[in-house]
């Protein structure tokens, strides 16, 4: 059953086998009024991957994540998660099925403590022992959150708030995590910490779809990548292929 993160990585697949996509977008379009933000985008994310979407501001990256997590309606196309069509699934049902979105801007509960933010993120869970283990995991990954567990979220630094946003997603036990611009507004040393944490989250068994304007960092940890321009995919391939593509180098890595 495709519902939540397991404690083990997905089984390895031989080169001759291709696993079914965990997430698949089929000719998806999104529009705001008469303006299209995304046009006929098809992409997939396989179990265990980190897949990144890169592109300039306004390229449609965030709209794709918001469409997947059902925060905006589709103008056309379909979205499949765990082989089920979720194109019309209410957004609030998706976290229970293991699809968790960490939005741009870190949107935490400023008037709640670190501990309360983490408890609220797992409100629907009934496995108290599992929740305690996940809390121990996130406090081990982010020691600063452990030190500040009674501190109000709104008093944390920007980097600490991003750590809290990731920690909240972890305790929701995602099978796939949608991350929108996790490096935005952060100092380079904090960005490295955040991306190291994303790799650890992935290595623990969570698939990641990453939107990131810092193409260098995104391509350094991704398995595959899609580059978008004005709502369309203009190139896709392995992260290494995109890093070595002259157009990508000139546009995003220069």
Secondary structure, DSSP 8 states (H G I E B T S, - for coil): --SS--SS------TT----EEEEEEEEEEEETTEEEEEEEEEEEETT-EEEEE--TTSSHHHHHHHHTTSS--SEEEEEETTEE-TT--HHHHGGGTEEEE-TT----TTSBHHHHHHHHTTT---HHHHHHHHHHHHHH-HHHHHTTTSBGGGS-HHHHHHHHHHHHHHTT-SEEEEE-TTTT--HHHHHHHHHHHHHHHHTT-EEEEE-S-HHHHHHH-SEEEEEETTEEEEEEEHHHHHH-HHHHHHH--
